[in-house]
Amino acid sequence: MFKDRRNSNKVALLVYGTDFANGGISRYTLQLRDAFDSIGIRILSLWAGQYNSDHKFGNTVGLPGSGRLPGLMTYGQLQIASKAIQKKFELVHDPTGTAPLLPTIGTHKIVTIHDVIPYIYPDTSTTLDWLIYRFWLPLAVRPLDAIITDSNQSKEDIVRFLPVKEKKVTVVPLAASEAYCPLPDGEIERALEKYGIRLPYILYVGALESRKNLPGLLEAYAWLRHWSNEWTLVIVGARKWKYAPIFETTQRLGLEPYVHFTGYVEEEDLPALYNGADLFVFPSLYEGFGLPVLEAMACGTPVVTSNTSSLPEVVGDAALLVDPYNVEEIAASMRLVLEDKVLATDLRERGLARANEFTWERTARETITVYEKVLGRKLL
C-alpha cells in the first residue's frame, strides 16, 4: 500500500477502449486496475473516451475526444501532456501499445506493447496498425523509461523490430479473470440455450480475422467429420479484418449446417461456453500471449493449440501443440482428445493447474515492480 496516500495521484494509468464492445485492451486495463485496488494501490485513471460516472474508479481525469486511436494519438497526446504538467504526474502508464510521447520534463513514461504482429504478419494487419507500427511506434518508444509486454516471445519481437534495448523490456504475463472456472451444469445450460448451442461441441474463441487461421481449423474439422459427425464446431468472436475467407471456406466444405457462428458473446457468458465444450481449439498463426487458451484451461476444457509464438510458453505441458499449417495434424490431435477420455482428463487437470499459476494479483504486483524500478522508490 502507498506509504503516503497523497502520492496516489502522481501515478496515472491510461484507460482506453471501455466503450468498445469487444476491446481486449480495455479488458486488460480494467483487470489491472481492479488488481491494483485489491492489493492496496490506488492510482489515477486517465479516462479516454466515454466515461460512466457510476464506474467505481472515482479517482479519474477525463480525456474527452480521445476515445479512438487517431484522437488519442493526436489531440490525446496534448491532453495527457497538459494533465501531466498540471497535476505533476511522476509516471504515466499507457497500456494501449501506442506509447505517449509526452513532451514533458519529469514525467516517467511506461507503455505496454502486447505484441508487434504487424511487423511479422503485415498482411493480416489493418492500415492503421501498419501506420502505427511503421511510423509512430519507432519514434514513440525512444523516450520511454520502460516497456511491459505479455510474453518472452513478444519481448524478443520488440527488441528485434524496435529501437529498444532488451533491459528496457519486462515480461509481465496476463491472467484469466476469476470468472473463468469450472461451473455447475445449470449455468452452462442457460448460456447454451441463450446462444442456440447444442451439445456436444468443439469451441474456438477469438476474433474472426486471417491471423487466427480459422480456414485451417475448418479444414481440420472437415477431416474430423470423416471419423465422427457427433460434434458441431462453435466459433465465438466478432468479425474483424479479412474475415471473408472464413465463410467462403465454410461454404466450400459444405459445413454450414455444422458450424455455429455466434458472433460477439457477452463476456459474462464466455465461461459457460468454455465449460460446455469437449475441446477448445486455437490454431492461431501468431499470438503475443493468447489469453483464450488460458481461459479455456481455467475452465477445465482440454486445449489443442499452435506450437508457434507465445502459445507454448503459456500452456506449458497442459495442452496438445500442433503445427498450425498442418491441417491433418490439427485434425488428428482433435480426434485424439475426443477419442481418448484418459488423455482428456489429464489435459483438464494439467490445464487447471497451469491456469492457477497466472493471476491478476501476480500481474499487478509485477507491474508495480516496474513502476518502482522507474520511480526509484517503493509503492508497496
N, C-alpha and C positions, 0 to 999 in steps of 0.2 A: 504494500500500500504506500502511496505517496507520504513521505515524512512531512511534507509541507503542502497542505491542500491548496494553498494559493498558487502553487506551480502547475496545477492540473490544467489550467487554461493555456499553458505555454507549449503544450504538445497537441498538435492537431492532426486528425485523420480525415482525409477527403472521402466523403460518402457520395457515391455516384451510381446512377442506374437503378435506384429503388422504384422508379416509376416504369420500369421495363417489365413486361410480363414474364420474361424468362432470362433475366440478366444474371449470368454467372458471377460477374464482378460484384454485383450488389449482394449476392448471397455470401460471397467470401467476406466482404466488408462488414456486413451486419453480424455474421457469425463471429468475426474477430472482435467487433465492438462488444457484443454480448459477453464474449470470453474475457475481455479486459475488465468489464464490470464485475464478473464473477470472481476475479482474483483481486479485486480492490483497486483497480486502476481506472480513474475517471479522467478521460481526456476530452478535448473539444472536437466536435464534428463540424467540418466544413461541408455543408449540405448543398450539393449541386443538383439542380432540377427541382421537381415537385416535392415539397416538404409537407408532411402531415403534422400539424401542430400537436396532435394527440399522441404522436410517437413518444415512446418512453425516453428517448435520448433528449433530455431538456437542455443539455449543455451544447448549444448549437448556434452556428453562424451560417446564415443562408448565402448562397451564391446564385441569385436569380439570373436566368438567361444562360446558364451553363449546364443545362441538363442533357445536352448531346455533345458528342466529341468535337465537332467543329467549333461549337461555342466554348467548350471547356478549354480547348487548345488556343483560343484567341482571346476573347473577352474574359474568359475564366482565368487566364494567366494573370491578367491585370488585377482582377478581383482578389485572387489568392495573394499576390504580392502586396496589394493595398492592405488587406487584413493582417498579413504578417507584420507589416510595419506598424500599423495602428495598434495592434494588440501585443506586439513584441513577442511573437512566437519564437520559441527556441528551436522547434523542429516541426516539419510538415511531412506526413507520410501519405503518398499518393498510391493507392492500390490499383489504379486503372491501367498501369503499364504505359501511360503516355508521358509521364515524367514532367513535373512542373519546372520550368526554367527559373522561376522566382528570382528576378533580378534584385535581390535584397541582401544586405550585409548582416551577418549574424544569425541567419535562419538556416539551420541544417535541413538537408533535403534527402529523403529516402523514397524510393519507389519500389513497388512490387511489379516485376516483369514475369508474368506467368509462363510465357514461352516466347520463342521467336520463330514460330512456324512459318510466317510469311517469307522468311529467308530460305527455308528448307523446302516448302511446297508452295511456291508463289502462285501456281495456277489454281490453288484451292482458296486463295485469299481474295477479299474484296479490294476494289480500287482504293478505298480509304485506308484499309490496312496496309496495302502496298506503299502508299504515300507516307504513312506514319513511320513505317519501319525503314524505308529507304532514305527519307529526308529529315524527318523530325527526330526520331529516336537517337541516331548517331550524334546529333548535336546536344540533345537534351540530357544524355547520360553523363556527359563530361563534368558538369559541376556537381553531380550527386555525391553525397557523403557515403551512401551505402545503397546496395540493391538487394532486395529479397526476392527469392524465387522458390518454386514449389518442389523441385527435384534436382538431383545431381545431373540428370540429362539436360535439363534446362540451363543449369549453371554452365555446363560445357558449351552449350549452344550460344549462350550470351557472351562468353569470353571469346568464342570463335568468331562471331559475327559483329560484335560491337566493340568500340574502342574503350574497353574497361579491363582492369587487371583482376585476376582471379580473387585476390584478397578482399576486393570490394564487394564480392557477391556472397551472400549467405543463404544456404538452403534451409527453408522452414516449411516442412510438409503440411498439407491440408488434412482435414478430417471430415468424416461424415457426422452430421448432427445426431443428437441423441434420439431423434425420432426414428432413425434407421436402426431397427432392431427386430427380432422375431415377434410376430404379432399373433393374437388369437384368431381362430378361423372366422369369427363373426365380422371382425374389422376387414379382413381380406375379402369376404363375400360381398360386403356392401360396396367396396371400391370396384370390384369386378363388375358388379351389376350396373354401377354408375356409368362405366365406360363400355359396356356391352362386350366384355371379355369372357370367353368360356374356357374352362379347364379341359385338358392340360395345355400349357403353352410354354414357348421359349420366348425370352424377353430381350429386347435391346432398348436402352435409354440413352438419348443424346440428340444433338442437333441433326437435322437432315441436311447434310452437306457432303461434298465429294470426299473430303479427307477422312470421313468416318467409314468409308469402304462398305457402304450398305449394298451396292450391287454385288460385291463379293459375298456378303452374308446371304443375300437372296439366292445366289448361285449355289452356295453351300446348302442352304435349306432345301433347294430343289433336289440336290443329290440325296439329302437325308430322307426325303419323302419316298425315294426308291426302296428304302429299308422299312420305313413306317410312316403312315399318314396320320398318326394319332395326334401329333402336336400341331397347333397353329403357331404362327410367328407373330408376336405383338411388337410393334415398333412405336416407341413413345418419343415424341420430340417435335419441335416446331420446324417448319421449312426455313432454311437459312440461305445457302449460297450454292448455286449449280446443283439443285436437287432433282432436276428433270430426269437424269438417267436412272434414278431410284425407281420411279414409277414406270419408266419405259422398260426396265428390266423385269419388274413385277408382271407387266402385261405380256412381255415376250415369252416368259417362262410359264404363263398361264397360272399364276399364283394368286390372282385377285381374290378368289374365294377363301384362301387360307392365310392371307397376311392381313393383319388388322392394324391400320394406321390410326392411332388415337389422336394425333396432333399434340398440342401442348396440354400437359396434365398439371393440375394444381399440385404444388409441392407437398401439401398435406396428404395427398393421395398416393404419392410415389412409394412410400414404404410398403403399403399394402400390395401394390403391383409387383414389387420385388419379391415380397413374401410368397405370393401366389405362384410364381414361376418355378418350373422344374429346373430351369437352366437360364443363366444370363450369359449372353454372347456379345463381346465388344471387340470386333476385329479392326479397330481403327489403325490407319496407317501411321499416325503420329500423335502423341499427346504430351503436353507439358507436365501433366500429372495423371489425369484420368480418374476423376472423382467418382463416376458411376460404378467402376469396379469395386471401389471401397464401400460404397453404399450397398451394393449387392451383397458383398461379403458380410457386412454388418447385419444384414437381414437374414443371413444363413442360407443364401442362394449359391449353389455351385457356379463357378465362373470359368468360361473359356475366353481368353483374350490374346492380344498380339504379343509377340516376342520382341517388339521394337520399342524404341524411345524409352519413356519413363515407366511404362507399364510393368516390366519385370521387377523393377525396384519397389513398386507399390505393392504388388501382390505377393512377392516373395515366393514361397513354395506352396501357396494356398490356392493356386489356380492352374489350369492347363494352358500352356503357352503354345501358340501356333504362328506359323508364317502367314501374315495377312494376305499375301499374294497367292497363296496356295489354297484354292477352293476345296480340293479334295481333303487336305489336311484339316481344314476347319470343319468340314462335314464329318470326318472320321472322329475328331475329338468330341463333337457334339453327340454323335452316336454313342461313343464310349461312356460318357457321363450318364446319358439317358438309359443305357442298357445295363450298366454296372452299378447297382444300388450301393454296394460297399464303397466304391470309389466316390459316388455322390455324397455319401455320408461323411467320408473322410474329408472331402473338399469343403463341406459345410462346416465341420468342426475346425479345420485349419483356417477357413475364412473368418469365422467368428473371432478366433484368437488373434489373427493378423489385424483385423479391423480394430480390435481393442488397443493396439499399440499406437493408434492415431487418435488423438483427442484434441478438441479445440482449446482446452486448457494448455496443453503442450504447445500448440501453435501460438497462443497468446504469450506464454512465458518466453518462448524462443524469440518472438518478435520484440518483446520488451527488452530482451538481452541486446538485440541490435540497437534499439534506441539508446540504451545505457552506454554502449560502446561509443556511439557517436557523440552523445552528450558529455561523456566523461564523468558520469555520476549515477548513483543508484536510484531507481524508481520503485523498486520493491524492497 
